[in-house]
Amino acid sequence: MPKLEIDVPTFDAVYTAHVAFVWRVLRTFGVAEAQLEDAVQDVFIVVHRRLPEWEGRAAITTWLFAIARRVASAVRRRKGNERTETMIDDPEGPADTFAAMSRAQAAATVMSILDAMDDDKRIVFALVELEQLSIPEVARMLELNLNTAYSRLRLARAAFEAAVKAQVTP
């Protein structure tokens, strides 16, 4: 069977278009904030080395997701999953400081809720709710049966909603 000719994107194009996606995927997989820059760099080192081999059978995001998943696993094994406190940069005044603190607190709450979920549910939830991918896309990325992906999303949404209610209710 002849090999299909595809247009392999340049490294710069892949990096520019998908660095934010890779960052969010790594964060979803539990890479600590302090380790994210290095992990993103590790992903794109692999991309740079292997991009000429990319065959285009799957979307580039699916390929990046698989690389990010392996890098995240290696980072967690190598350094553990230590959390660091987020610093609030550049406060302009009391109102800006309060808004920045509120955003940081909300983000920390969401991350703690996601961290409490098991990996299977958290990944599906994050890809659908945060990355806005469709369930069929997520099922393909994770090599899941479509019904399994729907089930994990339903359970993750229920867990997320319960955790939010527990945070809000005194």
N, CA, C and O atoms as a DFTB+ gen file, in Angstrom:
680 C
 N C O
     1  1       0.847      -1.176       0.000
     2  2       0.000       0.000       0.000
     3  2       0.894       1.241       0.000
     4  3       1.770       1.358       0.857
     5  1       0.696       2.173      -0.941
     6  2       1.558       3.352      -1.008
     7  2       1.317       4.273       0.187
     8  3       0.199       4.405       0.686
     9  1       2.395       4.899       0.622
    10  2       2.316       5.828       1.739
    11  2       1.687       7.134       1.259
    12  3       2.069       7.668       0.217
    13  1       0.726       7.644       2.022
    14  2       0.069       8.898       1.671
    15  2       0.998      10.069       1.941
    16  3       1.696      10.111       2.954
    17  1       0.993      11.005       1.027
    18  2       1.778      12.218       1.214
    19  2       0.960      13.200       2.039
    20  3      -0.178      13.515       1.693
    21  1       1.537      13.676       3.117
    22  2       0.859      14.670       3.941
    23  2       1.770      15.870       4.105
    24  3       2.990      15.774       3.978
    25  1       1.158      16.983       4.385
    26  2       1.926      18.184       4.679
    27  2       2.241      18.198       6.167
    28  3       1.361      18.443       6.993
    29  1       3.485      17.937       6.500
    30  2       3.903      17.970       7.899
    31  2       4.110      19.434       8.272
    32  3       4.872      20.143       7.615
    33  1       3.434      19.887       9.325
    34  2       3.598      21.289       9.723
    35  2       5.009      21.536      10.257
    36  3       5.699      20.610      10.684
    37  1       5.416      22.784      10.225
    38  2       6.729      23.121      10.774
    39  2       6.671      23.075      12.296
    40  3       5.605      23.189      12.901
    41  1       7.830      22.908      12.891
    42  2       7.900      22.900      14.349
    43  2       7.363      24.213      14.913
    44  3       6.586      24.210      15.868
    45  1       7.776      25.333      14.323
    46  2       7.317      26.641      14.812
    47  2       5.800      26.754      14.764
    48  3       5.187      27.296      15.683
    49  1       5.196      26.247      13.699
    50  2       3.736      26.309      13.571
    51  2       3.058      25.453      14.637
    52  3       2.063      25.869      15.231
    53  1       3.593      24.267      14.878
    54  2       3.019      23.382      15.899
    55  2       3.158      24.028      17.271
    56  3       2.208      24.050      18.053
    57  1       4.337      24.548      17.556
    58  2       4.572      25.170      18.860
    59  2       3.629      26.355      19.074
    60  3       2.962      26.441      20.106
    61  1       3.574      27.248      18.123
    62  2       2.745      28.448      18.256
    63  2       1.274      28.099      18.424
    64  3       0.583      28.691      19.253
    65  1       0.802      27.157      17.652
    66  2      -0.622      26.815      17.679
    67  2      -1.015      25.986      18.897
    68  3      -2.170      26.031      19.320
    69  1      -0.079      25.229      19.469
    70  2      -0.480      24.227      20.461
    71  2       0.228      24.285      21.807
    72  3      -0.016      23.421      22.649
    73  1       1.087      25.258      22.045
    74  2       1.794      25.307      23.329
    75  2       0.819      25.463      24.496
    76  3       1.018      24.846      25.542
    77  1      -0.215      26.261      24.343
    78  2      -1.188      26.439      25.434
    79  2      -1.947      25.135      25.695
    80  3      -2.213      24.787      26.845
    81  1      -2.291      24.422      24.633
    82  2      -2.968      23.130      24.774
    83  2      -2.087      22.156      25.549
    84  3      -2.562      21.487      26.466
    85  1      -0.816      22.073      25.191
    86  2       0.115      21.165      25.866
    87  2       0.238      21.545      27.339
    88  3       0.234      20.673      28.207
    89  1       0.345      22.837      27.622
    90  2       0.447      23.306      29.007
    91  2      -0.769      22.842      29.808
    92  3      -0.630      22.325      30.917
    93  1      -1.959      23.032      29.239
    94  2      -3.186      22.655      29.959
    95  2      -3.285      21.139      30.135
    96  3      -3.728      20.665      31.182
    97  1      -2.881      20.388      29.135
    98  2      -2.919      18.925      29.252
    99  2      -1.968      18.463      30.357
   100  3      -2.328      17.615      31.174
   101  1      -0.774      19.013      30.382
   102  2       0.180      18.643      31.429
   103  2      -0.368      18.986      32.807
   104  3      -0.221      18.205      33.747
   105  1      -0.990      20.136      32.928
   106  2      -1.580      20.542      34.213
   107  2      -2.700      19.580      34.596
   108  3      -2.825      19.194      35.758
   109  1      -3.508      19.199      33.617
   110  2      -4.596      18.254      33.856
   111  2      -4.057      16.913      34.342
   112  3      -4.683      16.254      35.172
   113  1      -2.913      16.512      33.832
   114  2      -2.306      15.247      34.243
   115  2      -1.574      15.350      35.576
   116  3      -0.921      14.398      36.004
   117  1      -1.681      16.504      36.232
   118  2      -1.149      16.629      37.580
   119  2       0.277      17.120      37.683
   120  3       0.890      17.000      38.744
   121  1       0.826      17.674      36.605
   122  2       2.165      18.248      36.696
   123  2       2.056      19.534      37.512
   124  3       1.237      20.402      37.208
   125  1       2.880      19.650      38.541
   126  2       2.845      20.814      39.428
   127  2       3.258      22.073      38.676
   128  3       4.037      22.026      37.725
   129  1       2.719      23.188      39.125
   130  2       2.986      24.492      38.509
   131  2       4.492      24.738      38.353
   132  3       4.941      25.224      37.314
   133  1       5.254      24.407      39.370
   134  2       6.699      24.650      39.347
   135  2       7.419      23.800      38.301
   136  3       8.542      24.124      37.915
   137  1       6.800      22.735      37.845
   138  2       7.431      21.824      36.889
   139  2       6.901      21.994      35.468
   140  3       7.384      21.341      34.543
   141  1       5.911      22.868      35.290
   142  2       5.248      22.971      33.986
   143  2       6.164      23.431      32.859
   144  3       6.160      22.837      31.781
   145  1       6.944      24.475      33.092
   146  2       7.799      24.975      32.007
   147  2       8.741      23.887      31.498
   148  3       8.900      23.702      30.291
   149  1       9.355      23.181      32.423
   150  2      10.269      22.106      32.021
   151  2       9.529      20.989      31.297
   152  3      10.032      20.438      30.318
   153  1       8.332      20.656      31.779
   154  2       7.550      19.589      31.146
   155  2       7.125      19.987      29.733
   156  3       7.189      19.172      28.813
   157  1       6.691      21.236      29.559
   158  2       6.323      21.713      28.217
   159  2       7.541      21.632      27.302
   160  3       7.435      21.201      26.154
   161  1       8.687      22.045      27.811
   162  2       9.911      21.963      27.015
   163  2      10.217      20.510      26.647
   164  3      10.604      20.224      25.513
   165  1      10.047      19.603      27.592
   166  2      10.278      18.180      27.307
   167  2       9.363      17.677      26.190
   168  3       9.797      16.931      25.313
   169  1       8.089      18.092      26.229
   170  2       7.146      17.691      25.177
   171  2       7.638      18.185      23.825
   172  3       7.668      17.428      22.855
   173  1       8.022      19.451      23.762
   174  2       8.400      20.006      22.467
   175  2       9.783      19.550      22.001
   176  3      10.092      19.650      20.813
   177  1      10.606      19.061      22.898
   178  2      11.854      18.413      22.467
   179  2      11.508      17.130      21.710
   180  3      12.084      16.843      20.661
   181  1      10.563      16.367      22.254
   182  2      10.107      15.150      21.571
   183  2       9.461      15.510      20.236
   184  3       9.722      14.862      19.223
   185  1       8.622      16.540      20.235
   186  2       7.957      16.967      18.998
   187  2       9.005      17.346      17.955
   188  3       8.906      16.933      16.800
   189  1       9.999      18.121      18.351
   190  2      11.036      18.554      17.412
   191  2      11.762      17.355      16.807
   192  3      12.049      17.324      15.611
   193  1      12.051      16.381      17.646
   194  2      12.775      15.196      17.189
   195  2      11.907      14.293      16.309
   196  3      12.401      13.700      15.350
   197  1      10.617      14.189      16.633
   198  2       9.768      13.196      15.968
   199  2       8.807      13.767      14.929
   200  3       8.127      13.001      14.246
   201  1       8.733      15.077      14.793
   202  2       7.784      15.677      13.850
   203  2       7.943      15.158      12.421
   204  3       6.930      14.938      11.757
   205  1       9.146      14.953      11.920
   206  2       9.264      14.416      10.560
   207  2       8.643      13.023      10.402
   208  3       8.298      12.620       9.291
   209  1       8.502      12.292      11.511
   210  2       7.925      10.948      11.468
   211  2       6.402      10.960      11.585
   212  3       5.754       9.941      11.348
   213  1       5.827      12.115      11.951
   214  2       4.370      12.194      12.133
   215  2       3.687      11.873      10.812
   216  3       3.991      12.476       9.783
   217  1       2.764      10.921      10.849
   218  2       2.143      10.424       9.621
   219  2       0.790      11.036       9.326
   220  3       0.244      10.814       8.245
   221  1       0.240      11.787      10.236
   222  2      -1.039      12.440       9.984
   223  2      -2.240      11.526      10.066
   224  3      -3.329      11.899       9.628
   225  1      -2.066      10.325      10.622
   226  2      -3.214       9.415      10.755
   227  2      -4.204       9.918      11.793
   228  3      -5.393       9.606      11.725
   229  1      -3.724      10.686      12.741
   230  2      -4.580      11.282      13.768
   231  2      -4.311      12.782      13.775
   232  3      -3.328      13.252      13.201
   233  1      -5.187      13.515      14.424
   234  2      -4.997      14.963      14.534
   235  2      -3.700      15.248      15.283
   236  3      -3.270      14.456      16.122
   237  1      -3.093      16.363      14.980
   238  2      -1.844      16.730      15.652
   239  2      -2.063      16.850      17.159
   240  3      -1.165      16.538      17.940
   241  1      -3.255      17.302      17.574
   242  2      -3.531      17.415      19.012
   243  2      -3.571      16.043      19.678
   244  3      -3.182      15.908      20.838
   245  1      -4.032      15.041      18.967
   246  2      -4.042      13.684      19.516
   247  2      -2.610      13.207      19.740
   248  3      -2.302      12.607      20.769
   249  1      -1.754      13.475      18.786
   250  2      -0.343      13.110      18.888
   251  2       0.323      13.864      20.034
   252  3       1.053      13.271      20.828
   253  1       0.074      15.173      20.121
   254  2       0.634      15.978      21.207
   255  2       0.129      15.500      22.566
   256  3       0.883      15.454      23.538
   257  1      -1.147      15.147      22.621
   258  2      -1.740      14.643      23.857
   259  2      -1.004      13.393      24.328
   260  3      -0.683      13.265      25.509
   261  1      -0.740      12.479      23.410
   262  2      -0.050      11.234      23.771
   263  2       1.362      11.520      24.281
   264  3       1.809      10.905      25.249
   265  1       2.053      12.437      23.644
   266  2       3.401      12.803      24.096
   267  2       3.325      13.451      25.475
   268  3       4.103      13.113      26.368
   269  1       2.389      14.381      25.646
   270  2       2.240      15.077      26.932
   271  2       1.888      14.099      28.047
   272  3       2.355      14.246      29.176
   273  1       1.079      13.119      27.737
   274  2       0.703      12.107      28.740
   275  2       1.946      11.359      29.229
   276  3       2.115      11.152      30.430
   277  1       2.809      10.955      28.302
   278  2       4.026      10.233      28.691
   279  2       4.990      11.136      29.472
   280  3       5.596      10.704      30.452
   281  1       5.123      12.378      29.033
   282  2       6.003      13.312      29.742
   283  2       5.476      13.568      31.151
   284  3       6.252      13.582      32.107
   285  1       4.172      13.770      31.288
   286  2       3.584      14.013      32.613
   287  2       3.830      12.831      33.536
   288  3       4.145      13.009      34.712
   289  1       3.689      11.649      33.013
   290  2       3.936      10.450      33.809
   291  2       5.388      10.403      34.277
   292  3       5.664      10.075      35.431
   293  1       6.300      10.728      33.388
   294  2       7.724      10.730      33.740
   295  2       8.033      11.807      34.780
   296  3       8.808      11.570      35.706
   297  1       7.435      12.980      34.630
   298  2       7.663      14.071      35.587
   299  2       7.166      13.673      36.971
   300  3       7.857      13.885      37.968
   301  1       5.978      13.100      37.033
   302  2       5.422      12.697      38.333
   303  2       6.279      11.614      38.979
   304  3       6.493      11.635      40.192
   305  1       6.766      10.680      38.191
   306  2       7.633       9.628      38.735
   307  2       8.950      10.217      39.235
   308  3       9.458       9.838      40.291
   309  1       9.488      11.145      38.457
   310  2      10.813      11.695      38.752
   311  2      10.800      12.632      39.960
   312  3      11.694      12.569      40.804
   313  1       9.808      13.485      40.045
   314  2       9.851      14.531      41.066
   315  2       8.693      14.508      42.042
   316  3       8.640      15.338      42.949
   317  1       7.782      13.598      41.885
   318  2       6.614      13.619      42.756
   319  2       5.659      14.705      42.311
   320  3       5.888      15.376      41.305
   321  1       4.616      14.868      43.048
   322  2       3.591      15.834      42.659
   323  2       3.504      16.941      43.702
   324  3       2.461      17.145      44.324
   325  1       4.623      17.657      43.885
   326  2       4.676      18.707      44.889
   327  2       3.948      19.944      44.399
   328  3       4.039      20.316      43.229
   329  1       3.227      20.573      45.307
   330  2       2.520      21.815      44.987
   331  2       3.328      22.983      45.534
   332  3       3.962      22.882      46.584
   333  1       3.294      24.074      44.814
   334  2       3.892      25.300      45.323
   335  2       2.826      26.361      45.369
   336  3       1.826      26.289      44.655
   337  1       3.041      27.335      46.203
   338  2       2.075      28.423      46.323
   339  2       2.197      29.342      45.119
   340  3       3.300      29.610      44.641
   341  1       1.067      29.821      44.634
   342  2       1.045      30.750      43.519
   343  2       1.295      32.154      44.039
   344  3       0.667      32.589      45.005
   345  1       2.205      32.854      43.401
   346  2       2.463      34.239      43.762
   347  2       1.607      35.127      42.877
   348  3       1.395      34.821      41.704
   349  1       1.117      36.219      43.429
   350  2       0.316      37.165      42.666
   351  2       1.246      38.282      42.230
   352  3       1.803      38.999      43.061
   353  1       1.408      38.424      40.925
   354  2       2.329      39.404      40.376
   355  2       1.615      40.706      40.061
   356  3       0.421      40.723      39.762
   357  1       2.358      41.784      40.131
   358  2       1.961      43.058      39.580
   359  2       0.634      43.603      40.109
   360  3      -0.229      43.947      39.301
   361  1       0.433      43.698      41.401
   362  2      -0.804      44.301      41.868
   363  2      -0.791      45.802      41.603
   364  3       0.180      46.484      41.930
   365  1      -1.845      46.309      41.021
   366  2      -1.964      47.729      40.709
   367  2      -2.560      48.509      41.868
   368  3      -2.326      49.711      41.994
   369  1      -3.309      47.852      42.695
   370  2      -3.957      48.521      43.808
   371  2      -4.805      47.516      44.547
   372  3      -4.835      46.341      44.179
   373  1      -5.501      47.958      45.592
   374  2      -6.299      47.035      46.396
   375  2      -7.339      46.259      45.591
   376  3      -7.510      45.059      45.805
   377  1      -8.034      46.922      44.672
   378  2      -9.070      46.234      43.890
   379  2      -8.445      45.167      42.989
   380  3      -8.960      44.055      42.879
   381  1      -7.322      45.523      42.344
   382  2      -6.647      44.558      41.477
   383  2      -6.073      43.397      42.281
   384  3      -6.106      42.249      41.838
   385  1      -5.554      43.699      43.447
   386  2      -5.013      42.652      44.305
   387  2      -6.117      41.699      44.731
   388  3      -5.941      40.481      44.704
   389  1      -7.252      42.258      45.122
   390  2      -8.385      41.434      45.533
   391  2      -8.867      40.564      44.375
   392  3      -9.126      39.374      44.557
   393  1      -8.988      41.155      43.186
   394  2      -9.441      40.391      42.014
   395  2      -8.446      39.280      41.683
   396  3      -8.843      38.156      41.378
   397  1      -7.160      39.597      41.744
   398  2      -6.140      38.589      41.452
   399  2      -6.171      37.473      42.491
   400  3      -6.033      36.298      42.152
   401  1      -6.350      37.840      43.746
   402  2      -6.431      36.829      44.803
   403  2      -7.667      35.961      44.621
   404  3      -7.614      34.749      44.830
   405  1      -8.777      36.576      44.231
   406  2     -10.013      35.816      44.002
   407  2      -9.836      34.823      42.860
   408  3     -10.256      33.670      42.961
   409  1      -9.210      35.277      41.769
   410  2      -8.963      34.378      40.634
   411  2      -8.025      33.246      41.035
   412  3      -8.245      32.089      40.677
   413  1      -6.984      33.586      41.776
   414  2      -6.031      32.560      42.209
   415  2      -6.705      31.556      43.136
   416  3      -6.450      30.355      43.051
   417  1      -7.570      32.056      44.027
   418  2      -8.278      31.161      44.947
   419  2      -9.241      30.260      44.184
   420  3      -9.334      29.066      44.469
   421  1      -9.963      30.830      43.211
   422  2     -10.892      30.025      42.410
   423  2     -10.133      28.960      41.620
   424  3     -10.560      27.808      41.555
   425  1      -9.012      29.347      41.025
   426  2      -8.209      28.385      40.265
   427  2      -7.671      27.288      41.179
   428  3      -7.663      26.114      40.809
   429  1      -7.226      27.669      42.367
   430  2      -6.718      26.672      43.316
   431  2      -7.825      25.719      43.749
   432  3      -7.587      24.523      43.920
   433  1      -9.043      26.251      43.927
   434  2     -10.177      25.409      44.311
   435  2     -10.493      24.408      43.209
   436  3     -10.683      23.221      43.475
   437  1     -10.549      24.890      41.974
   438  2     -10.832      23.997      40.845
   439  2      -9.748      22.928      40.738
   440  3     -10.055      21.751      40.546
   441  1      -8.482      23.330      40.861
   442  2      -7.396      22.350      40.760
   443  2      -7.454      21.337      41.896
   444  3      -7.161      20.160      41.685
   445  1      -7.828      21.773      43.098
   446  2      -7.907      20.809      44.203
   447  2      -9.054      19.829      43.984
   448  3      -8.945      18.653      44.334
   449  1     -10.158      20.311      43.404
   450  2     -11.275      19.414      43.085
   451  2     -10.841      18.410      42.015
   452  3     -11.108      17.214      42.131
   453  1     -10.173      18.905      40.979
   454  2      -9.709      18.011      39.917
   455  2      -8.670      17.020      40.442
   456  3      -8.676      15.850      40.060
   457  1      -7.785      17.485      41.312
   458  2      -6.759      16.595      41.871
   459  2      -7.364      15.479      42.707
   460  3      -6.784      14.398      42.817
   461  1      -8.531      15.736      43.297
   462  2      -9.190      14.721      44.128
   463  2      -9.852      13.628      43.286
   464  3     -10.125      12.538      43.790
   465  1     -10.109      13.914      42.012
   466  2     -10.720      12.914      41.123
   467  2      -9.669      11.883      40.720
   468  3      -8.473      12.174      40.691
   469  1     -10.135      10.677      40.410
   470  2      -9.174       9.715      39.873
   471  2      -8.796      10.151      38.455
   472  3      -9.544      10.870      37.792
   473  1      -7.638       9.708      38.011
   474  2      -7.086      10.158      36.728
   475  2      -8.046       9.962      35.563
   476  3      -8.187      10.848      34.721
   477  1      -8.706       8.811      35.506
   478  2      -9.585       8.509      34.373
   479  2     -10.687       9.548      34.220
   480  3     -10.956      10.016      33.114
   481  1     -11.318       9.905      35.322
   482  2     -12.412      10.881      35.266
   483  2     -11.878      12.293      35.042
   484  3     -12.439      13.052      34.252
   485  1     -10.794      12.646      35.738
   486  2     -10.246      14.001      35.635
   487  2      -9.838      14.325      34.200
   488  3     -10.099      15.423      33.710
   489  1      -9.207      13.381      33.537
   490  2      -8.722      13.639      32.183
   491  2      -9.887      13.847      31.226
   492  3      -9.868      14.784      30.429
   493  1     -10.891      12.996      31.293
   494  2     -12.063      13.154      30.422
   495  2     -12.756      14.478      30.723
   496  3     -13.105      15.218      29.803
   497  1     -12.957      14.779      31.998
   498  2     -13.620      16.024      32.399
   499  2     -12.858      17.240      31.864
   500  3     -13.455      18.140      31.273
   501  1     -11.552      17.263      32.071
   502  2     -10.755      18.409      31.646
   503  2     -10.754      18.575      30.132
   504  3     -10.848      19.696      29.633
   505  1     -10.650      17.484      29.407
   506  2     -10.631      17.594      27.949
   507  2     -11.963      18.075      27.395
   508  3     -11.991      18.833      26.426
   509  1     -13.069      17.644      28.001
   510  2     -14.387      18.062      27.517
   511  2     -14.736      19.456      28.026
   512  3     -15.102      20.329      27.239
   513  1     -14.625      19.670      29.330
   514  2     -15.096      20.914      29.931
   515  2     -14.112      22.069      29.794
   516  3     -14.529      23.214      29.620
   517  1     -12.830      21.793      29.869
   518  2     -11.845      22.863      29.806
   519  2     -11.279      23.056      28.405
   520  3     -11.067      24.187      27.968
   521  1     -11.036      21.962      27.707
   522  2     -10.479      22.048      26.351
   523  2     -11.557      22.119      25.277
   524  3     -11.260      22.375      24.110
   525  1     -12.803      21.893      25.670
   526  2     -13.940      21.964      24.757
   527  2     -13.841      20.960      23.603
   528  3     -14.279      21.242      22.487
   529  1     -13.263      19.789      23.882
   530  2     -13.237      18.723      22.885
   531  2     -14.533      17.933      22.981
   532  3     -15.160      17.887      24.040
   533  1     -14.931      17.318      21.888
   534  2     -16.146      16.503      21.898
   535  2     -15.834      15.149      22.529
   536  3     -14.681      14.720      22.577
   537  1     -16.878      14.489      23.008
   538  2     -16.696      13.157      23.601
   539  2     -16.101      12.177      22.579
   540  3     -15.194      11.425      22.937
   541  1     -16.572      12.154      21.324
   542  2     -15.931      11.245      20.366
   543  2     -14.428      11.527      20.187
   544  3     -13.638      10.592      20.057
   545  1     -14.030      12.813      20.178
   546  2     -12.605      13.144      20.074
   547  2     -11.832      12.614      21.280
   548  3     -10.754      12.035      21.140
   549  1     -12.403      12.824      22.465
   550  2     -11.748      12.371      23.692
   551  2     -11.639      10.850      23.708
   552  3     -10.601      10.302      24.079
   553  1     -12.701      10.178      23.309
   554  2     -12.678       8.709      23.275
   555  2     -11.568       8.217      22.341
   556  3     -10.858       7.267      22.672
   557  1     -11.414       8.861      21.174
   558  2     -10.339       8.475      20.249
   559  2      -8.963       8.749      20.862
   560  3      -8.065       7.911      20.786
   561  1      -8.807       9.936      21.472
   562  2      -7.518      10.295      22.068
   563  2      -7.090       9.308      23.141
   564  3      -5.927       8.914      23.225
   565  1      -8.060       8.917      23.960
   566  2      -7.761       8.048      25.098
   567  2      -7.933       6.568      24.773
   568  3      -7.723       5.703      25.624
   569  1      -8.321       6.291      23.523
   570  2      -8.572       4.918      23.073
   571  2      -9.589       4.228      23.977
   572  3      -9.369       3.123      24.471
   573  1     -10.722       4.929      24.175
   574  2     -11.816       4.423      25.007
   575  2     -13.016       4.092      24.149
   576  3     -13.199       4.650      23.067
   577  1     -13.830       3.181      24.643
   578  2     -15.147       2.964      24.076
   579  2     -15.933       4.255      24.302
   580  3     -15.791       4.885      25.349
   581  1     -16.752       4.653      23.341
   582  2     -17.501       5.902      23.449
   583  2     -18.382       5.924      24.697
   584  3     -18.452       6.943      25.384
   585  1     -19.053       4.817      24.995
   586  2     -19.905       4.765      26.184
   587  2     -19.093       4.914      27.470
   588  3     -19.570       5.512      28.435
   589  1     -17.891       4.384      27.491
   590  2     -17.020       4.537      28.659
   591  2     -16.659       6.001      28.855
   592  3     -16.654       6.499      29.981
   593  1     -16.357       6.690      27.763
   594  2     -16.030       8.116      27.857
   595  2     -17.220       8.906      28.395
   596  3     -17.057       9.762      29.264
   597  1     -18.421       8.618      27.878
   598  2     -19.619       9.300      28.380
   599  2     -19.834       9.008      29.861
   600  3     -20.181       9.911      30.623
   601  1     -19.634       7.777      30.273
   602  2     -19.817       7.397      31.673
   603  2     -18.825       8.132      32.578
   604  3     -19.201       8.642      33.633
   605  1     -17.570       8.184      32.165
   606  2     -16.557       8.878      32.967
   607  2     -16.874      10.365      33.077
   608  3     -16.694      10.966      34.136
   609  1     -17.346      10.957      31.982
   610  2     -17.702      12.373      32.022
   611  2     -18.872      12.605      32.973
   612  3     -18.851      13.548      33.764
   613  1     -19.881      11.759      32.902
   614  2     -21.045      11.905      33.782
   615  2     -20.624      11.801      35.243
   616  3     -21.035      12.620      36.066
   617  1     -19.815      10.811      35.569
   618  2     -19.346      10.634      36.943
   619  2     -18.456      11.799      37.390
   620  3     -18.542      12.246      38.534
   621  1     -17.615      12.279      36.500
   622  2     -16.736      13.405      36.835
   623  2     -17.539      14.677      37.064
   624  3     -17.258      15.429      37.997
   625  1     -18.538      14.924      36.219
   626  2     -19.389      16.104      36.415
   627  2     -20.113      16.033      37.754
   628  3     -20.215      17.032      38.465
   629  1     -20.613      14.855      38.093
   630  2     -21.311      14.689      39.375
   631  2     -20.345      14.926      40.539
   632  3     -20.699      15.590      41.513
   633  1     -19.149      14.393      40.442
   634  2     -18.153      14.586      41.504
   635  2     -17.752      16.051      41.615
   636  3     -17.597      16.576      42.718
   637  1     -17.585      16.709      40.476
   638  2     -17.210      18.122      40.474
   639  2     -18.316      18.957      41.111
   640  3     -18.049      19.811      41.956
   641  1     -19.550      18.707      40.706
   642  2     -20.686      19.453      41.259
   643  2     -20.799      19.238      42.769
   644  3     -21.027      20.193      43.511
   645  1     -20.643      18.011      43.223
   646  2     -20.717      17.717      44.662
   647  2     -19.592      18.424      45.419
   648  3     -19.813      18.950      46.510
   649  1     -18.401      18.436      44.848
   650  2     -17.269      19.092      45.506
   651  2     -17.467      20.601      45.574
   652  3     -17.137      21.226      46.582
   653  1     -18.001      21.187      44.510
   654  2     -18.274      22.629      44.521
   655  2     -19.319      22.947      45.582
   656  3     -19.159      23.903      46.341
   657  1     -20.383      22.159      45.641
   658  2     -21.418      22.380      46.659
   659  2     -20.832      22.254      48.061
   660  3     -21.189      23.024      48.952
   661  1     -19.947      21.300      48.261
   662  2     -19.318      21.121      49.572
   663  2     -18.429      22.317      49.928
   664  3     -18.324      22.685      51.098
   665  1     -17.795      22.917      48.930
   666  2     -16.945      24.095      49.159
   667  2     -17.782      25.319      49.515
   668  3     -17.382      26.136      50.345
   669  1     -18.948      25.437      48.879
   670  2     -19.797      26.618      49.050
   671  2     -20.654      26.524      50.301
   672  3     -20.867      27.523      50.987
   673  1     -21.144      25.330      50.601
   674  2     -22.037      25.138      51.736
   675  2     -21.226      25.069      53.029
   676  3     -20.290      24.278      53.139
   677  1     -21.597      25.915      54.023
   678  2     -20.838      25.901      55.282
   679  2     -21.078      24.658      56.097
   680  3     -20.508      24.508      57.177
